[in-house]
Amino acid sequence: MRLTIGLKMGLGFGVLLTLVVVVFVITYSTTKSNLITLSEGINQNEFIKTYSSPALSNLQRLRDNVEESKNLIVRWATVPSYTEHPDKKRFLKIKDTILPMDIKPSLISNKDSLPISVQDSIDVVFRELDELFLRYREIQNLFPNLASYDSVFNNMQATFLIADDGIMLSKARKVTRGLDQLIATVRADNQRRTVEMNTAFGLAEDESKRLINLVLYFALLLFAVGIVVALLTTRSITRPVNKLKGMLIKLGKGKIPEGLIQPSNDEIGDMSVAMNNLVKGLNHTTEFANHVGQSNFDYDYKPMSDEDTLGHALMKMRDDLAENERILEQKVIERTEEVVRQKGELEQQKMRIEELYKDVTDSIKYAKRLQDSILPPDSKITNLIPDSFVLFKPKDIVSGDFYWLEETEDKIHLAAVDCTGHGVPGAFMSLVGANALNIAVKGTKTNTPAEIMTELNRITSESLNKSEGNSNVRDGMDLAMISFSKDFKKMEYSGANNPLYQLRGDEITQTKADKFAIGSFEYGEQEYTNHSIDIQKGDLIYIFSDGYADQFGGEKGKKFMYKQFRETLMSIKNLPIKEQGEILNEKIESWRGNYEQIDDILVIGVRI
């Protein structure tokens, strides 16, 4: 018979289920027996708590009260006392309240739950007790008040009742003996029931221990059987399935498994046979694809079946590739000839581009020489303003920033100029600006920085044809210009967007510029403000373009900013002016790091 997966699992779980049913039946029968035994013990315990123990307690109280009442009535008869004496009040309470209203009703109400012999004895005791109460009443009647104790007759009657062999004491002893017998009987019954209860609880405990041991043994057996079933299931089901799973995962990753599975005689065995056939077919197909990839189109290959879609597709691909290879070989021959021809043309174009680049570079370098010619030579700066520095760092070969220095009859004029743009466009503007400044300073009405800048605006606007309606051109210049008297005791300043910094002691003062650039308005529309500034020996004067403060750098790639620029100037104020220029250059280069210089940089410093 073929052991299918369902049959294997059914047999394994059938054995486990049978063991579970056996354990349940044994547990049920043992638990039921324990419950019966336990119920008997509980009933005995409830009887003792509910009836026997209260009855025993009440009988003991009754005996104590009878004994106390006997002693009190004897003192009533022998000791003269008034009616409200405490002994008499206590006797009346026992006789009239405690015995008839407390103890007697409780004994009578529970009497039917006690054994028959106890019930009969209780009835006898209560009859004797009633007769005892009659004798008590006779003594009470003999001595109702203090005066009655003087009667000889009353004393004789009382002596007859309370003597050792008298009627009243004899009756009291009889009641006491009856109560002692009742107490002994009930106590013995309690002991008997307690023994029966403990026996029942002991039996239940023993049965429970046997049940626990039995359940433990069967649990171990179930555990062992479960392990055996699990091992058999793992061996016959899980292990082959895991092998199939591993092969499928490899196939899902495009990797063909190396080994084959040994098939079993069940459904998983059928799957294993199919998987082995698939692996063999894929190996054969892979080998065929490798041969086709190497252009071996004659390799012998047959699909696994007529329904092998992949195999038939590969055979068609082989035929198509063979045809495509033939066509490609022909195209390669044609394209090779075309590439050889184009390569010659590209080499010629490269040579022309290199020549053009060299011509442009030479032109820019020549423009650099032209631009350098408009800058004041170092000897002129040293001669006119010896205690000064110029930090000039063009972004490209040529620059849109330039500095200008000129001497007139009574003044020395110095300017830091920032033209629109940088590189070649900026350089052209710098030539226009430098030429315009040279013309403006020679004007008959241009003696102050503001007048020179106003004239510079007119000349620049005319040079760029802005007065002819070409107002869309936005070329212009920002600059800061200062003029010193020949004795360096007076200074004037005017600025277009670029301010002036004056450092004296521990304070740096900023003189703000007008917020309109040179060339941004027509002549007569605006006038620049001329500032007369008090200077002293030792003062530091700085004019500059915006390139230094706008440079990106630092750890976060942010702008240097004017605040940090002022802090840097304050930190180097005590150094020689030439050394200040060197430190400013090192500072901005360190800040820039690997970032590109974004604009031309120009800073001019003068110590008065």
Sequence and secondary structure as in RCSB ss.txt:
>XXXX:A:sequence
MRLTIGLKMGLGFGVLLTLVVVVFVITYSTTKSNLITLSEGINQNEFIKTYSSPALSNLQRLRDNVEESKNLIVR
WATVPSYTEHPDKKRFLKIKDTILPMDIKPSLISNKDSLPISVQDSIDVVFRELDELFLRYREIQNLFPNLASYD
SVFNNMQATFLIADDGIMLSKARKVTRGLDQLIATVRADNQRRTVEMNTAFGLAEDESKRLINLVLYFALLLFAV
GIVVALLTTRSITRPVNKLKGMLIKLGKGKIPEGLIQPSNDEIGDMSVAMNNLVKGLNHTTEFANHVGQSNFDYD
YKPMSDEDTLGHALMKMRDDLAENERILEQKVIERTEEVVRQKGELEQQKMRIEELYKDVTDSIKYAKRLQDSIL
PPDSKITNLIPDSFVLFKPKDIVSGDFYWLEETEDKIHLAAVDCTGHGVPGAFMSLVGANALNIAVKGTKTNTPA
EIMTELNRITSESLNKSEGNSNVRDGMDLAMISFSKDFKKMEYSGANNPLYQLRGDEITQTKADKFAIGSFEYGE
QEYTNHSIDIQKGDLIYIFSDGYADQFGGEKGKKFMYKQFRETLMSIKNLPIKEQGEILNEKIESWRGNYEQIDD
ILVIGVRI
>XXXX:A:secstr
    HHHHHHHHHHHHHHHHHHHHHHHHHHHHHHHHHHHHHHHHHHHIIIIIHHHHHHHHHHHHHHHHHHHHHHH
HHHS   TT HHHHHHHHIIIIIIIIIIHHHHHHHGGGS HHHHHHHHHHHHHHHHHHHHHHHHHHH SSGGGGG
 HHHHHHHHHHHSTTSHHHHHHHHHHHHHHHHHHHHHHHHHHHHHHHHHHHHHHHHHHHHHHHHHHHHHHHHHHH
HHHHHHHHIIIIIHHHHHHHHHHHHHHTT   SS     SSHHHHHHHHHHHHHHHHHHHHHHHHHHHTT TT  
   SSTT HHHHHHHHHHHHHHHHHHHHHHHHHHHHHHHHHHHHHHHHHHHHHHHHHHHHHHHHHHHHHHHHHHS
  HHHHHHH SSEEEEEE SSSS SEEEEEEE SSEEEEEEEEESSSHHHHHHHHHHHHHHHHHHTTSTT  SHH
HHHHHHHHHHHHHTTGGGT TT    EEEEEEEEETTSSEEEEEEEB  EEEEETTEEEEE  BSS BTSS TTT
     EEEE  TT EEEEE STTTT EETTTTEE  HHHHHHHHHHTTTS HHHHHHHHHHHHHHHHTTS   S 
EEEEEEE 
